Amino acid sequence: MKAELKAGLRHTLSLRIDESLTVPQVSSAFAGFEEMPPVFATAFMVGFIEWACIEALRPFLDLNERTVGTHVDVSHVAATPVGMTATAEIELIAVEGRKLRFKVRCSDEAGLIGEGFHERAVIDRGKFMQRLSEKAARASISVS
């Protein structure tokens, strides 16, 4: 992680909402989602927030580093229909060693759809994948 990474970093991403980002599309593994209204899914909004943070951090990470989400505290206060554009605005508000805390806000053309806080941790990808493989081996599964 580069020393230039400091609180105050801001980043904005926008995303046009299509059918693939709606509640019925979240996962067939979760019964009942197919019956829900076709609006921007909370799960995908959280992923969108994570993506904005990942993109903001990219220039500040070494080649072997990535970030992983460790905490999400975000409201989802308004529905966004297919065809509208969602915008995620993130601000890095704290850097504590490898722990990063963001203030986040999502909106669409009509206004606020969600806001809160998100935390990420900087990891060494190789070490992380090694620990993951060891955990999987203890459970007798393979990791790719």
NUGU-43593 format. One record per atom (N, C-alpha, C, O): x, y, z. Coordinates in pm, whole numbers, plus 50000, padded with zeros to 5 digits. Example, Ala and Ser with C-alpha at 12.3 -4.5 7.8 and 13.67 -1.06 7.14 Angstrom:
% NUGU-43593
513194943150780/512304955050780/513204967050780/514244966850846/512854977550708/513674989450714/512905000350787/513415011450804/
This chain:
% NUGU-43593
500864988450000/500005000050000/500915012350000/501845013450079/500615021149911/501445033049897/501145043150009/500005044550053/502175050150052/502055059850161/501135071550123/500625078450212/500935073749995/500075084849950/498585082549979/497785091849970/498225070250013/496815067350043/496445073850175/496955070150281/495535083550169/495145091350287/493635093350290/492955092450187/493125095950409/491725099850422/491475112050334/492345120550317/490275112650278/489925123650189/489815119150044/489255126349961/490345107250012/490225101849877/488755100449842/487975095149921/488365105049724/486985104249678/486935097649541/487875098549462/485815090949515/485625084749384/484135083649358/483345081749450/483755084749232/482355083549190/482265074249070/483065075148977/481295065349073/480995056548960/479495057348932/478685059249022/479145055848805/477735055248767/477485042348690/478375036948624/476245037448701/475875024548644/474415025048602/473535028148682/474165021948475/472785021248427/472195007848474/472804997348453/471045008348536/470414996448591/469674988948480/468814994348412/470054976148464/469354967648368/468774955548443/468964954248564/468094947048372/467414935448434/468374926848516/467974921148617/469624925748473/470574916848542/470924921548682/471494914048760/470584934148715/470904939948846/469684940848937/469724947749039/468614933948902/467374934848980/467244923349080/467934913149070/466354925149175/466154915349281/465864901249226/466464891749275/464984899549127/464724885949079/465964878949022/465984866649010/466994886648988/468204880948929/469294877849031/470364872948993/469074880549159/470134878849259/470684864649258/471884862849238/469864854649278/470334840849275/469154831349282/468234833149361/469204821149199/468164810849206/468334802349332/467434794749368/469474803649399/469704796349524/468844801649638/468644794649738/468344813749625/467534819949730/466064820049686/465654828649608/465304810649736/463904809549699/463144822349732/463364828349838/462284826449644/461464838249668/461934850749597/461144859849574/463194851449561/463704863449494/463054865449357/462854876849314/462724854349289/462124855549155/460794862849160/460364868549059/460124862649276/458794868749290/458844883449329/457804890049337/460044888649354/460174902449402/460124912349286/460324908449171/459854925049315/459794935149209/461144936649139/462194935049201/461124939849009/462354941348932/462984955248952/462924963848865/463584957149068/464274969549102/465724966449140/466054954949169/466584976549139/467994974949174/468094967949309/467584972949410/468744956549311/468834948249431/469804954049532/470864959249495/469454953149659/470344957449767/471684950349756/472734956649772/471664937449728/472914929749715/473804935749607/475014936849624/473204939549496/473994945449387/474414959749419/475474964149375/473594967049497/474004980449539/475254979549626/476174987649612/475284969849717/476464967949801/477674964449714/478764969749735/477474955649617/478564952349524/479044964449447/480234965949422/478114973049407/478424985349335/479284994549422/480265000349375/478924995749549/479705003749644/481114997949657/482095005249655/481204984649669/482514978249679/483354981049555/484544983949565/482734980249438/483434982949313/483974997249311/485114999449270/483175006849356/483645020849361/484875022049451/485825029149417/484855015249564/486015015549656/487225008849592/488335014149600/487014997349528/488114990249462/488774999049357/489994999949349/487955005649276/488505014249171/489245026249230/490285030249177/488725031949336/489395043349401/490765039449454/491705047249449/490855027249507/492095022649571/493135017349474/494325016849508/492725013449356/493615006949260/494985013849244/496005006949247/495045027049227/496355033549208/497265033349331/498455036249321/496725029949447/497475030549572/497935016849622/498565015849728/497635006349546/497994992849589/499204987749511/499374990849393/500024979949578/501134973149512/500554961849427/499404957949445/501364956649333/500874946449240/500304934049309/499354928049257/500834930149422/500374918149492/499234921049590/498744911749655/498814933449601/497774937049699/496394938049635/496244941749518/495404934849715/493984936649681/493324941549809/493964942449914/492024944849799/491264947849921/490064938549926/489524934549824/489664935350048/488474927150069/487534934650162/487964941650254/486244933250137/485254939350223/485204932250358/485244920050364/485124940150465/485084934350600/483864938850680/483514932550779/483214949650637/482044954450711/481204963250618/481734971350542/479884961450627/478944969550550/477844974350645/477224966350714/477624987250647/476544993250726/475885003750636/476205015650643/474964999050552/474385007550447/472875005950446/472364994850449/472175017050441/470715016750423/470395015950274/471215019650190/469215010950243/468705011150105/467285016650117/466355009250147/467135029650092/465915036750128/464945039650014/463825044150038/465365036949890/464465039649778/464765029949664/465925026349640/463715025949595/463845016549482/464295023949357/463915035449334/465115017049276/465565022449148/465115012749039/465535001249036/464245017448947/463765008648841/464785006848729/465725014648714/464584996348650/465394994048531/465325006448442/464265012348423/466475010248389/466565021848299/467145034148364/467655042948295/467075035048496/467675046448565/469165043948585/469645032648570/469875054448620/471305053448647/471555055448796/471095065148855/472285046148854/472695047348994/474105053048997/474935049748912/474365061449095/475685067449114/476145064449256/475415066849353/477375059249267/477975056749398/479065067149420/479945069149336/478985073749536/480005083449575/480635078249703/479945075749802/481955076749702/482635071549820/483715081349864/484305088349782/483945081649995/485025089750050/485745081450156/485125076350249/487045080250141/487865073450241/487975082750362/488525093650351/487455078350476/487455087150594/488455082950700/488725090650793/489015070650689/490005066450788/490905055650730/490455046650659/492185056850761/493175046650726/493855042950857/494555051050917/493645030450900/494245025551025/495025012950991/494485001950993/496315014750959/497105003450913/496534998650781/496465006150684/496124985850777/495544980150655/494014981250651/493384976950555/493434986950755/491974988450763/491585002150704/492145012450740/490605001750612/490145013850543/488645015550568/487875006050555/488235027650604/486815030350631/486325041150534/486965051550517/485185038350471/484605047250372/483215052050415/482445044550474/482925064650384/481565069750390/481035068050248/481705071850152/479825062450234/479305059250101/477895064950084/477135066450179/477585068049958/476265073349925/475905068849785/476735069849694/474685063949767/474195060149634/472935068149605/472105070549692/472815072249478/471635079749436/471275075749294/472065069349224/470065079449255/469665078349115/469145092049072/469285101749147/468565093048955/468115106048906/467065112548996/466875124748991/466375104549077/465325109849164/465835113649303/465115120149379/467075109549339/467605113049470/468295101549540/468715091849476/468415102749670/469115093049753/468455079249747/467235078149758/469285068649730/468755054949739/469415047249853/468865037149899/470575051649899/471235044750009/472475052150056/473095059649980/472825049950184/474035056150237/474485048850362/473725041350423/475735051250399/476255045050519/477765044350518/478445053650474/478285033050567/479725031150581/480125017350532/479355007850539/481345016550483/481895003950434/483365003250475/484085013250467/483794991450518/485194989550555/485814978850467/485164969050429/487094980850437/487874971350357/489214969350424/489674977750501/489854958150394/491194955350445/492104952750326/491724945950231/493304958050333/494314955550230/494954941950261/495384939450373/495004933450160/495574920150177/496684917650075/496724924049969/497584908550108/498534903150012/497814891449945/497484881650011/497564892249815/496754882249746/497324868149760/496584858749787/498624866649742/499244853549752/499064847249888/498694835549899/499314854949993/499154849750130/497694846550158/497384836550222/496794855050111/495364852950132/494924839850066/494224831750126/495344837849940/494964825849867/495564813349932/494934802749932/496774814449986/497384803150057/496554799350179/496274787550201/496174809350260/495354806650378/493984800850338/493454792050405/493444805850229/492164800750180/492284786150138/491414778050168/493364782850069/493594769050028/493764759850149/493254748650149/494464764650250/494654756750372/493314754350442/493054743350491/492484764650447/491164763150509/490314753150430/489654744550488/490354754350298/489574745250214/490064730950229/489264721650231/491394728950240/491944715550257/491454709250386/491164697350391/491354717350491/490844712150620/489394707550605/488944698650677/488674713650512/487264710050489/487124700250372/486014696750333/488254695950317/488284686350205/487604691650080/486864684350013/487834704550048/487354710149922/488534716849851/489554719549913/488384719349722/489474725849649/489104740249618/487934743749602/490144748549608/489974762749578/490734765549449/491874761149433/490114772949357/490814776149232/491324790249233/491934794649135/
